């Protein structure tokens, strides 16, 4: 992987992690177009995912600081309940990650037809969410778990994690600003967990295909693109304009299917 490829893939990861267009699907397409093997660098995947986590922490720094401050009170307050719901919502994806990791990896083989088909699924979800009436409900335990199931389904390349979770929350009549906040905060647990498992269980001894400079470029690109996309997506959800992303996913999905 050279510097240009690292830059492009870093930007793709940062933008598509938060925009409802599927980061995994776009990375699969990016790998195919750039001629980069999906399995070429475990280290690069870990680095760009950590970069997107960092961008989330920056955007939601006030919310996260408040949550941790309230947690230190060691009381069953609103913040404690909210963090517990975030952890509760992660149960489905944690189960998949721990017990079905090998099966999931089989989907990431550059199969553009599969990616395109799943992008069409994302487009349908976003379209339904766009036309649902505005909700006014809070995040309950039940809604948190259902949104967590949507996040687990997004392990498929082409199904957008943010798109699936935000669309599911909107279909459950949850407030737009609340579902966007919950969607972006809930991803911290699985991404950090996946990165930790990759570091602990991965074999980096043979990592010679990516140098320090491409890793640094990929990290910075993913971080800056993530900052932009996260802040932008919050505004998009509040304004109810996710239908444009549905159209985009539909077009890219068809292109991927025909290209495959």
Secondary structure, DSSP 8 states (H G I E B T S, - for coil): --HHHHHHHHHHHHHHHHSTT-HHHHHHHHHHHHT--TTS-HHHHHHHHHHHHHHHHHHTHHHHHHHHHHHTT-S--HHHHHHHHHHHHTHHHHHHHHHSHHHHHTT-S--HHHHHHHHHHHHHHHHHHHHS----B---HHHHHHHHHHHHHTTSTTS-HHHHHHHHHHHTTB-HHHHHHHHHHHHHHHHHHHHHHHHHH---TT--SS-HHHHHHHHHHHHHHHHHHHHHHHHHHHHT-THHHHHHHHHHHHHHHHH-
